[in-house]
Amino acid sequence: MSRYIKYLALCFASIFLITTAPLQAWGAGENSSLAATAGSTLAEAAETSATADSAEKASPDEAAAFFYEHDPMENPKAAEDIMVNPDAVYGYSPRPDSVRLKAYADADWSDAALVESARQDRLAYHESFKELYRMIEQMLGEAKNVEEIARAVSTRRNEIRLESYKDNPQGLEKIKKSNLDTYGNENGPTPESLYEKYGSWQTVLEKSLSSNPGMDACLGLYDMYYDTYDIEEKVLQAADSETEAENTDAAEDDAQETADNIEETADSTEAAESDMEETAAAVETRTYKVVSGDSLWNIAQDQYGDGSKWNVIYEANKEEISDPGLIFPGQELKIPNAA
């Protein structure tokens, strides 16, 4: 009986092993397959995560890669003040040797919050200048002369600067004190003082319209205000045209006066000689207003047909010309008779 029971136990054990072995094998295979699938999924997830991390790490650099439609470095006025800086928010920062922007060269131009604050201040400044640009365009359309435009522009620019401190009473007092100490006028330099400093209304106008494309480039505003950078050129071209017209009118008046004198003296030798003396005197005292690009040489070439006679003009204007190589637009020069 005992042997029979052992036999049955052995049979049941064998049946159990035969029945469960395939299940265990299938289970092991399934688990292996699942493990492989899980491993593959985890690998893909890790790769996706790494790609996402890489993209996330690259995004700040991509954000910093700011591009302008118009290259600021092609603008000589901007290029002398700024340099390419890949770390800067807008790709540019002031040059340490810049005369105009060196005070800002040590600022952290990669600090987005700092740059944005400065950008908003600059936008407000430009917004206030829109009125000035419109005023200039209107005055050009009304054929106002250079002096009228220069006076209006310099006066309004002072006002705009003070108005920018409307929310900063302490800053306003400081700027007024600085103006008073520097110009003797708390509102800023008067048109008359600017004329005395620069010697011509054309130069006063040029200085009053002086833009700052370099700072705009550092603050992401270069494209936005690109069209305003040529307003100086437009006004100065108008000023040159006006001066050239004045010179043409003066030359025509001189020619007409000479012709009239000759006609009036044709009947009398004595009268003719007298009139010729008067004409010569008139020629000796005629004047020429300097335009942009002039030199004593080309003025002599134009007036006498011989540039080497520039010294005749220089000798007649020594009180006005300290350096024969340095004359300014708007200066009125005496043109003596070089015959």
C-alpha positions as YAML, in Angstrom:
chain: A
units: angstrom
residues:
- id: 1
  name: MET
  ca: [0.00, 0.00, 0.00]
- id: 2
  name: SER
  ca: [2.76, 2.29, 0.90]
- id: 3
  name: ARG
  ca: [4.51, 1.52, -2.38]
- id: 4
  name: TYR
  ca: [1.26, 2.26, -4.28]
- id: 5
  name: ILE
  ca: [0.85, 5.57, -2.61]
- id: 6
  name: LYS
  ca: [4.44, 6.50, -3.50]
- id: 7
  name: TYR
  ca: [3.75, 5.47, -7.10]
- id: 8
  name: LEU
  ca: [0.65, 7.65, -7.32]
- id: 9
  name: ALA
  ca: [2.53, 10.54, -5.81]
- id: 10
  name: LEU
  ca: [5.28, 10.12, -8.39]
- id: 11
  name: CYS
  ca: [2.74, 10.03, -11.23]
- id: 12
  name: PHE
  ca: [0.96, 13.13, -10.06]
- id: 13
  name: ALA
  ca: [4.30, 14.89, -9.74]
- id: 14
  name: SER
  ca: [5.25, 13.93, -13.29]
- id: 15
  name: ILE
  ca: [1.87, 15.03, -14.68]
- id: 16
  name: PHE
  ca: [2.22, 18.35, -12.86]
- id: 17
  name: LEU
  ca: [5.68, 18.93, -14.29]
- id: 18
  name: ILE
  ca: [4.59, 17.97, -17.81]
- id: 19
  name: THR
  ca: [1.54, 20.25, -17.59]
- id: 20
  name: THR
  ca: [3.21, 23.29, -16.06]
- id: 21
  name: ALA
  ca: [6.55, 23.22, -17.90]
- id: 22
  name: PRO
  ca: [5.12, 24.65, -21.18]
- id: 23
  name: LEU
  ca: [3.25, 27.26, -19.23]
- id: 24
  name: GLN
  ca: [6.43, 28.22, -17.44]
- id: 25
  name: ALA
  ca: [8.32, 28.24, -20.71]
- id: 26
  name: TRP
  ca: [5.59, 30.36, -22.38]
- id: 27
  name: GLY
  ca: [5.49, 32.60, -19.36]
- id: 28
  name: ALA
  ca: [9.24, 32.98, -19.45]
- id: 29
  name: GLY
  ca: [9.13, 33.74, -23.18]
- id: 30
  name: GLU
  ca: [6.32, 36.23, -22.78]
- id: 31
  name: ASN
  ca: [8.10, 37.91, -19.92]
- id: 32
  name: SER
  ca: [11.27, 38.00, -22.01]
- id: 33
  name: SER
  ca: [9.32, 39.51, -24.91]
- id: 34
  name: LEU
  ca: [7.67, 42.01, -22.61]
- id: 35
  name: ALA
  ca: [11.03, 42.86, -21.12]
- id: 36
  name: ALA
  ca: [12.50, 43.34, -24.57]
- id: 37
  name: THR
  ca: [9.53, 45.49, -25.59]
- id: 38
  name: ALA
  ca: [9.79, 47.48, -22.39]
- id: 39
  name: GLY
  ca: [13.51, 47.89, -22.93]
- id: 40
  name: SER
  ca: [12.94, 49.11, -26.48]
- id: 41
  name: THR
  ca: [10.24, 51.53, -25.33]
- id: 42
  name: LEU
  ca: [12.45, 52.84, -22.56]
- id: 43
  name: ALA
  ca: [15.31, 53.29, -25.00]
- id: 44
  name: GLU
  ca: [13.04, 55.19, -27.38]
- id: 45
  name: ALA
  ca: [11.71, 57.27, -24.50]
- id: 46
  name: ALA
  ca: [15.23, 58.00, -23.33]
- id: 47
  name: GLU
  ca: [16.22, 59.03, -26.88]
- id: 48
  name: THR
  ca: [13.11, 61.22, -27.16]
- id: 49
  name: SER
  ca: [13.84, 62.72, -23.75]
- id: 50
  name: ALA
  ca: [17.44, 63.39, -24.74]
- id: 51
  name: THR
  ca: [16.25, 65.06, -27.96]
- id: 52
  name: ALA
  ca: [13.79, 67.16, -25.98]
- id: 53
  name: ASP
  ca: [16.50, 68.08, -23.49]
- id: 54
  name: SER
  ca: [18.79, 68.99, -26.35]
- id: 55
  name: ALA
  ca: [16.08, 71.12, -27.96]
- id: 56
  name: GLU
  ca: [15.32, 72.73, -24.64]
- id: 57
  name: LYS
  ca: [18.98, 73.53, -24.10]
- id: 58
  name: ALA
  ca: [19.29, 74.93, -27.64]
- id: 59
  name: SER
  ca: [16.26, 77.18, -27.40]
- id: 60
  name: PRO
  ca: [17.96, 80.02, -25.46]
- id: 61
  name: ASP
  ca: [20.72, 80.15, -28.09]
- id: 62
  name: GLU
  ca: [18.14, 80.17, -30.85]
- id: 63
  name: ALA
  ca: [16.28, 82.97, -29.08]
- id: 64
  name: ALA
  ca: [19.51, 84.96, -28.84]
- id: 65
  name: ALA
  ca: [20.20, 84.57, -32.57]
- id: 66
  name: PHE
  ca: [18.38, 87.79, -33.48]
- id: 67
  name: PHE
  ca: [18.64, 88.94, -37.08]
- id: 68
  name: TYR
  ca: [17.98, 92.33, -38.69]
- id: 69
  name: GLU
  ca: [16.66, 92.78, -42.21]
- id: 70
  name: HIS
  ca: [19.07, 95.70, -42.56]
- id: 71
  name: ASP
  ca: [22.62, 95.05, -41.36]
- id: 72
  name: PRO
  ca: [23.59, 97.72, -38.78]
- id: 73
  name: MET
  ca: [27.27, 97.17, -39.57]
- id: 74
  name: GLU
  ca: [26.66, 98.55, -43.07]
- id: 75
  name: ASN
  ca: [25.71, 101.87, -41.48]
- id: 76
  name: PRO
  ca: [29.00, 103.73, -40.77]
- id: 77
  name: LYS
  ca: [27.36, 105.73, -37.99]
- id: 78
  name: ALA
  ca: [26.28, 102.54, -36.20]
- id: 79
  name: ALA
  ca: [29.43, 100.55, -36.96]
- id: 80
  name: GLU
  ca: [31.67, 103.07, -35.21]
- id: 81
  name: ASP
  ca: [29.71, 102.58, -31.97]
- id: 82
  name: ILE
  ca: [28.85, 98.86, -31.81]
- id: 83
  name: MET
  ca: [30.30, 95.39, -32.27]
- id: 84
  name: VAL
  ca: [28.84, 91.95, -32.93]
- id: 85
  name: ASN
  ca: [28.22, 90.14, -29.64]
- id: 86
  name: PRO
  ca: [26.65, 86.64, -29.88]
- id: 87
  name: ASP
  ca: [25.86, 86.71, -26.16]
- id: 88
  name: ALA
  ca: [23.89, 89.97, -26.39]
- id: 89
  name: VAL
  ca: [20.10, 89.73, -26.51]
- id: 90
  name: TYR
  ca: [19.96, 91.39, -29.94]
- id: 91
  name: GLY
  ca: [23.39, 90.34, -31.17]
- id: 92
  name: TYR
  ca: [25.17, 93.68, -30.67]
- id: 93
  name: SER
  ca: [26.68, 95.66, -27.81]
- id: 94
  name: PRO
  ca: [28.53, 99.02, -27.54]
- id: 95
  name: ARG
  ca: [32.22, 99.13, -28.38]
- id: 96
  name: PRO
  ca: [34.47, 100.02, -25.42]
- id: 97
  name: ASP
  ca: [36.21, 102.62, -27.59]
- id: 98
  name: SER
  ca: [32.98, 104.22, -28.82]
- id: 99
  name: VAL
  ca: [32.85, 107.95, -28.19]
- id: 100
  name: ARG
  ca: [29.07, 107.99, -27.98]
- id: 101
  name: LEU
  ca: [28.25, 104.67, -26.29]
- id: 102
  name: LYS
  ca: [31.35, 103.81, -24.22]
- id: 103
  name: ALA
  ca: [29.43, 104.59, -21.00]
- id: 104
  name: TYR
  ca: [27.21, 101.58, -21.77]
- id: 105
  name: ALA
  ca: [29.95, 99.17, -22.85]
- id: 106
  name: ASP
  ca: [30.25, 97.53, -19.41]
- id: 107
  name: ALA
  ca: [26.52, 96.81, -19.09]
- id: 108
  name: ASP
  ca: [25.39, 93.18, -19.28]
- id: 109
  name: TRP
  ca: [23.80, 93.09, -22.74]
- id: 110
  name: SER
  ca: [22.93, 89.41, -22.27]
- id: 111
  name: ASP
  ca: [20.58, 90.31, -19.39]
- id: 112
  name: ALA
  ca: [17.15, 90.12, -21.05]
- id: 113
  name: ALA
  ca: [15.35, 92.02, -18.28]
- id: 114
  name: LEU
  ca: [17.89, 94.84, -18.26]
- id: 115
  name: VAL
  ca: [17.86, 95.16, -22.06]
- id: 116
  name: GLU
  ca: [14.07, 95.10, -22.19]
- id: 117
  name: SER
  ca: [13.86, 97.95, -19.66]
- id: 118
  name: ALA
  ca: [16.28, 100.03, -21.73]
- id: 119
  name: ARG
  ca: [14.37, 99.09, -24.87]
- id: 120
  name: GLN
  ca: [11.11, 100.45, -23.47]
- id: 121
  name: ASP
  ca: [12.81, 103.73, -22.54]
- id: 122
  name: ARG
  ca: [14.23, 103.98, -26.05]
- id: 123
  name: LEU
  ca: [10.82, 103.28, -27.60]
- id: 124
  name: ALA
  ca: [9.31, 106.10, -25.56]
- id: 125
  name: TYR
  ca: [12.10, 108.40, -26.74]
- id: 126
  name: HIS
  ca: [11.48, 107.50, -30.39]
- id: 127
  name: GLU
  ca: [7.75, 107.91, -29.95]
- id: 128
  name: SER
  ca: [8.26, 111.45, -28.73]
- id: 129
  name: PHE
  ca: [10.47, 112.17, -31.75]
- id: 130
  name: LYS
  ca: [7.76, 111.22, -34.24]
- id: 131
  name: GLU
  ca: [6.31, 114.67, -33.70]
- id: 132
  name: LEU
  ca: [9.69, 116.18, -34.52]
- id: 133
  name: TYR
  ca: [10.05, 114.19, -37.74]
- id: 134
  name: ARG
  ca: [6.54, 115.20, -38.83]
- id: 135
  name: MET
  ca: [7.36, 118.83, -38.09]
- id: 136
  name: ILE
  ca: [10.51, 118.66, -40.20]
- id: 137
  name: GLU
  ca: [8.70, 117.03, -43.13]
- id: 138
  name: GLN
  ca: [6.00, 119.69, -42.93]
- id: 139
  name: MET
  ca: [8.52, 122.54, -42.85]
- id: 140
  name: LEU
  ca: [10.38, 121.05, -45.82]
- id: 141
  name: GLY
  ca: [7.08, 120.89, -47.68]
- id: 142
  name: GLU
  ca: [6.47, 124.55, -46.84]
- id: 143
  name: ALA
  ca: [9.92, 125.44, -48.25]
- id: 144
  name: LYS
  ca: [11.09, 126.84, -44.91]
- id: 145
  name: ASN
  ca: [14.71, 127.91, -44.91]
- id: 146
  name: VAL
  ca: [17.48, 126.19, -42.99]
- id: 147
  name: GLU
  ca: [17.57, 128.73, -40.17]
- id: 148
  name: GLU
  ca: [13.82, 128.41, -39.52]
- id: 149
  name: ILE
  ca: [14.00, 124.62, -39.44]
- id: 150
  name: ALA
  ca: [17.15, 124.60, -37.28]
- id: 151
  name: ARG
  ca: [15.62, 126.98, -34.73]
- id: 152
  name: ALA
  ca: [12.38, 124.99, -34.51]
- id: 153
  name: VAL
  ca: [14.12, 121.61, -34.31]
- id: 154
  name: SER
  ca: [16.67, 122.57, -31.65]
- id: 155
  name: THR
  ca: [14.01, 124.26, -29.48]
- id: 156
  name: ARG
  ca: [11.56, 121.35, -29.73]
- id: 157
  name: ARG
  ca: [14.28, 118.81, -29.05]
- id: 158
  name: ASN
  ca: [15.08, 120.54, -25.76]
- id: 159
  name: GLU
  ca: [11.38, 120.39, -24.84]
- id: 160
  name: ILE
  ca: [11.14, 116.70, -25.73]
- id: 161
  name: ARG
  ca: [14.12, 115.88, -23.56]
- id: 162
  name: LEU
  ca: [12.62, 117.64, -20.55]
- id: 163
  name: GLU
  ca: [9.20, 116.05, -21.16]
- id: 164
  name: SER
  ca: [10.80, 112.60, -20.98]
- id: 165
  name: TYR
  ca: [11.39, 113.26, -17.25]
- id: 166
  name: LYS
  ca: [7.74, 114.03, -16.48]
- id: 167
  name: ASP
  ca: [7.49, 110.97, -14.20]
- id: 168
  name: ASN
  ca: [10.89, 111.57, -12.64]
- id: 169
  name: PRO
  ca: [10.92, 114.93, -10.78]
- id: 170
  name: GLN
  ca: [14.37, 114.34, -9.31]
- id: 171
  name: GLY
  ca: [15.80, 113.48, -12.72]
- id: 172
  name: LEU
  ca: [14.16, 116.59, -14.18]
- id: 173
  name: GLU
  ca: [15.79, 118.81, -11.58]
- id: 174
  name: LYS
  ca: [19.16, 117.21, -12.24]
- id: 175
  name: ILE
  ca: [18.93, 117.72, -16.00]
- id: 176
  name: LYS
  ca: [17.80, 121.32, -15.55]
- id: 177
  name: LYS
  ca: [20.74, 121.99, -13.24]
- id: 178
  name: SER
  ca: [23.09, 120.35, -15.71]
- id: 179
  name: ASN
  ca: [21.66, 122.47, -18.54]
- id: 180
  name: LEU
  ca: [22.03, 125.62, -16.45]
- id: 181
  name: ASP
  ca: [25.65, 124.81, -15.60]
- id: 182
  name: THR
  ca: [26.51, 123.82, -19.17]
- id: 183
  name: TYR
  ca: [24.47, 126.19, -21.32]
- id: 184
  name: GLY
  ca: [23.37, 128.94, -18.93]
- id: 185
  name: ASN
  ca: [19.77, 127.95, -19.65]
- id: 186
  name: GLU
  ca: [17.87, 125.26, -17.73]
- id: 187
  name: ASN
  ca: [15.93, 124.25, -20.86]
- id: 188
  name: GLY
  ca: [19.09, 123.42, -22.79]
- id: 189
  name: PRO
  ca: [21.17, 125.14, -25.49]
- id: 190
  name: THR
  ca: [19.42, 128.00, -27.29]
- id: 191
  name: PRO
  ca: [19.43, 128.17, -31.10]
- id: 192
  name: GLU
  ca: [21.64, 131.26, -30.88]
- id: 193
  name: SER
  ca: [24.23, 129.53, -28.68]
- id: 194
  name: LEU
  ca: [24.28, 126.55, -31.03]
- id: 195
  name: TYR
  ca: [24.80, 128.84, -34.02]
- id: 196
  name: GLU
  ca: [27.65, 130.57, -32.20]
- id: 197
  name: LYS
  ca: [29.20, 127.18, -31.40]
- id: 198
  name: TYR
  ca: [28.89, 125.57, -34.83]
- id: 199
  name: GLY
  ca: [29.09, 128.59, -37.13]
- id: 200
  name: SER
  ca: [26.17, 127.80, -39.42]
- id: 201
  name: TRP
  ca: [22.49, 126.92, -39.18]
- id: 202
  name: GLN
  ca: [23.09, 123.88, -41.35]
- id: 203
  name: THR
  ca: [25.47, 122.43, -38.76]
- id: 204
  name: VAL
  ca: [23.06, 123.30, -35.94]
- id: 205
  name: LEU
  ca: [20.38, 121.35, -37.79]
- id: 206
  name: GLU
  ca: [22.69, 118.41, -38.38]
- id: 207
  name: LYS
  ca: [23.62, 118.22, -34.69]
- id: 208
  name: SER
  ca: [20.00, 118.57, -33.55]
- id: 209
  name: LEU
  ca: [18.92, 115.70, -35.81]
- id: 210
  name: SER
  ca: [21.77, 113.45, -34.77]
- id: 211
  name: SER
  ca: [20.32, 109.93, -34.52]
- id: 212
  name: ASN
  ca: [21.77, 106.94, -32.66]
- id: 213
  name: PRO
  ca: [21.42, 103.84, -34.86]
- id: 214
  name: GLY
  ca: [24.05, 102.00, -32.81]
- id: 215
  name: MET
  ca: [21.94, 102.11, -29.64]
- id: 216
  name: ASP
  ca: [18.87, 101.10, -31.65]
- id: 217
  name: ALA
  ca: [20.78, 98.04, -32.93]
- id: 218
  name: CYS
  ca: [21.70, 97.02, -29.37]
- id: 219
  name: LEU
  ca: [18.04, 97.26, -28.34]
- id: 220
  name: GLY
  ca: [16.40, 95.44, -31.25]
- id: 221
  name: LEU
  ca: [15.03, 98.62, -32.85]
- id: 222
  name: TYR
  ca: [17.27, 99.11, -35.89]
- id: 223
  name: ASP
  ca: [14.80, 97.83, -38.50]
- id: 224
  name: MET
  ca: [11.89, 99.62, -36.84]
- id: 225
  name: TYR
  ca: [13.49, 103.05, -37.19]
- id: 226
  name: TYR
  ca: [15.64, 102.39, -40.25]
- id: 227
  name: ASP
  ca: [13.64, 104.85, -42.38]
- id: 228
  name: THR
  ca: [14.31, 107.71, -39.97]
- id: 229
  name: TYR
  ca: [18.09, 107.54, -40.29]
- id: 230
  name: ASP
  ca: [18.05, 109.33, -43.65]
- id: 231
  name: ILE
  ca: [16.01, 112.32, -42.48]
- id: 232
  name: GLU
  ca: [19.25, 114.17, -41.71]
- id: 233
  name: GLU
  ca: [20.36, 113.61, -45.29]
- id: 234
  name: LYS
  ca: [17.03, 114.83, -46.64]
- id: 235
  name: VAL
  ca: [17.17, 118.04, -44.64]
- id: 236
  name: LEU
  ca: [20.82, 118.67, -45.46]
- id: 237
  name: GLN
  ca: [20.13, 118.11, -49.15]
- id: 238
  name: ALA
  ca: [17.37, 120.69, -48.91]
- id: 239
  name: ALA
  ca: [19.80, 123.02, -47.15]
- id: 240
  name: ASP
  ca: [22.39, 122.54, -49.89]
- id: 241
  name: SER
  ca: [19.77, 123.18, -52.56]
- id: 242
  name: GLU
  ca: [18.72, 126.36, -50.80]
- id: 243
  name: THR
  ca: [22.30, 127.59, -50.50]
- id: 244
  name: GLU
  ca: [23.06, 126.74, -54.12]
- id: 245
  name: ALA
  ca: [19.93, 128.60, -55.19]
- id: 246
  name: GLU
  ca: [21.04, 131.63, -53.17]
- id: 247
  name: ASN
  ca: [24.46, 131.52, -54.81]
- id: 248
  name: THR
  ca: [22.88, 131.20, -58.25]
- id: 249
  name: ASP
  ca: [20.56, 134.13, -57.58]
- id: 250
  name: ALA
  ca: [23.46, 136.21, -56.30]
- id: 251
  name: ALA
  ca: [25.54, 135.38, -59.38]
- id: 252
  name: GLU
  ca: [22.63, 136.25, -61.68]
- id: 253
  name: ASP
  ca: [22.09, 139.53, -59.83]
- id: 254
  name: ASP
  ca: [25.78, 140.38, -60.19]
- id: 255
  name: ALA
  ca: [25.72, 139.53, -63.88]
- id: 256
  name: GLN
  ca: [22.58, 141.59, -64.44]
- id: 257
  name: GLU
  ca: [24.02, 144.52, -62.51]
- id: 258
  name: THR
  ca: [27.19, 144.37, -64.60]
- id: 259
  name: ALA
  ca: [25.20, 144.23, -67.83]
- id: 260
  name: ASP
  ca: [23.06, 147.18, -66.78]
- id: 261
  name: ASN
  ca: [26.12, 149.21, -65.89]
- id: 262
  name: ILE
  ca: [27.78, 148.47, -69.23]
- id: 263
  name: GLU
  ca: [24.61, 149.38, -71.12]
- id: 264
  name: GLU
  ca: [24.18, 152.64, -69.24]
- id: 265
  name: THR
  ca: [27.77, 153.71, -69.90]
- id: 266
  name: ALA
  ca: [27.93, 152.78, -73.58]
- id: 267
  name: ASP
  ca: [27.35, 156.39, -74.77]
- id: 268
  name: SER
  ca: [30.10, 157.97, -72.72]
- id: 269
  name: THR
  ca: [33.71, 156.86, -72.34]
- id: 270
  name: GLU
  ca: [34.06, 158.80, -69.14]
- id: 271
  name: ALA
  ca: [30.79, 157.44, -67.79]
- id: 272
  name: ALA
  ca: [31.78, 153.97, -68.95]
- id: 273
  name: GLU
  ca: [35.07, 154.17, -67.07]
- id: 274
  name: SER
  ca: [33.24, 155.37, -63.98]
- id: 275
  name: ASP
  ca: [30.69, 152.59, -64.24]
- id: 276
  name: MET
  ca: [33.42, 150.02, -64.84]
- id: 277
  name: GLU
  ca: [35.07, 151.16, -61.63]
- id: 278
  name: GLU
  ca: [31.77, 150.77, -59.80]
- id: 279
  name: THR
  ca: [31.30, 147.35, -61.37]
- id: 280
  name: ALA
  ca: [34.81, 146.31, -60.35]
- id: 281
  name: ALA
  ca: [34.08, 147.50, -56.82]
- id: 282
  name: ALA
  ca: [30.87, 145.50, -56.84]
- id: 283
  name: VAL
  ca: [32.77, 142.45, -58.05]
- id: 284
  name: GLU
  ca: [35.35, 142.93, -55.31]
- id: 285
  name: THR
  ca: [32.66, 142.88, -52.64]
- id: 286
  name: ARG
  ca: [30.54, 140.01, -53.95]
- id: 287
  name: THR
  ca: [30.07, 137.06, -51.61]
- id: 288
  name: TYR
  ca: [29.80, 133.30, -51.84]
- id: 289
  name: LYS
  ca: [28.05, 131.03, -49.33]
- id: 290
  name: VAL
  ca: [29.91, 127.77, -48.68]
- id: 291
  name: VAL
  ca: [28.03, 124.51, -49.34]
- id: 292
  name: SER
  ca: [28.79, 121.00, -48.14]
- id: 293
  name: GLY
  ca: [31.88, 119.56, -49.85]
- id: 294
  name: ASP
  ca: [33.39, 122.95, -50.76]
- id: 295
  name: SER
  ca: [37.08, 123.83, -50.43]
- id: 296
  name: LEU
  ca: [38.92, 127.07, -51.20]
- id: 297
  name: TRP
  ca: [40.47, 125.35, -54.20]
- id: 298
  name: ASN
  ca: [37.18, 124.38, -55.87]
- id: 299
  name: ILE
  ca: [35.63, 127.77, -55.03]
- id: 300
  name: ALA
  ca: [38.59, 129.49, -56.74]
- id: 301
  name: GLN
  ca: [38.23, 127.11, -59.66]
- id: 302
  name: ASP
  ca: [34.55, 128.01, -59.94]
- id: 303
  name: GLN
  ca: [34.99, 131.77, -59.48]
- id: 304
  name: TYR
  ca: [38.28, 132.35, -61.33]
- id: 305
  name: GLY
  ca: [38.66, 129.27, -63.48]
- id: 306
  name: ASP
  ca: [41.89, 128.57, -61.62]
- id: 307
  name: GLY
  ca: [41.98, 126.62, -58.33]
- id: 308
  name: SER
  ca: [45.52, 127.79, -57.57]
- id: 309
  name: LYS
  ca: [44.11, 131.27, -56.84]
- id: 310
  name: TRP
  ca: [42.51, 129.95, -53.62]
- id: 311
  name: ASN
  ca: [44.94, 132.09, -51.63]
- id: 312
  name: VAL
  ca: [43.28, 135.25, -53.04]
- id: 313
  name: ILE
  ca: [40.04, 134.19, -51.33]
- id: 314
  name: TYR
  ca: [41.91, 133.13, -48.19]
- id: 315
  name: GLU
  ca: [43.72, 136.48, -47.87]
- id: 316
  name: ALA
  ca: [40.41, 138.35, -48.23]
- id: 317
  name: ASN
  ca: [38.76, 136.26, -45.49]
- id: 318
  name: LYS
  ca: [41.53, 135.74, -42.92]
- id: 319
  name: GLU
  ca: [39.31, 137.09, -40.16]
- id: 320
  name: GLU
  ca: [36.75, 134.36, -40.88]
- id: 321
  name: ILE
  ca: [39.09, 131.49, -41.84]
- id: 322
  name: SER
  ca: [41.64, 130.40, -39.25]
- id: 323
  name: ASP
  ca: [42.70, 127.35, -41.28]
- id: 324
  name: PRO
  ca: [42.56, 127.45, -45.11]
- id: 325
  name: GLY
  ca: [41.86, 123.73, -45.11]
- id: 326
  name: LEU
  ca: [38.82, 124.09, -42.87]
- id: 327
  name: ILE
  ca: [35.69, 125.93, -44.05]
- id: 328
  name: PHE
  ca: [32.10, 125.23, -43.04]
- id: 329
  name: PRO
  ca: [28.78, 125.09, -44.90]
- id: 330
  name: GLY
  ca: [26.91, 128.36, -44.47]
- id: 331
  name: GLN
  ca: [30.02, 130.58, -44.21]
- id: 332
  name: GLU
  ca: [29.85, 133.70, -46.38]
- id: 333
  name: LEU
  ca: [33.16, 134.42, -48.09]
- id: 334
  name: LYS
  ca: [34.25, 137.60, -49.87]
- id: 335
  name: ILE
  ca: [35.27, 136.92, -53.46]
- id: 336
  name: PRO
  ca: [37.71, 139.67, -54.53]
- id: 337
  name: ASN
  ca: [38.64, 140.49, -58.10]
- id: 338
  name: ALA
  ca: [41.59, 138.25, -58.94]
- id: 339
  name: ALA
  ca: [42.29, 139.85, -62.33]
...
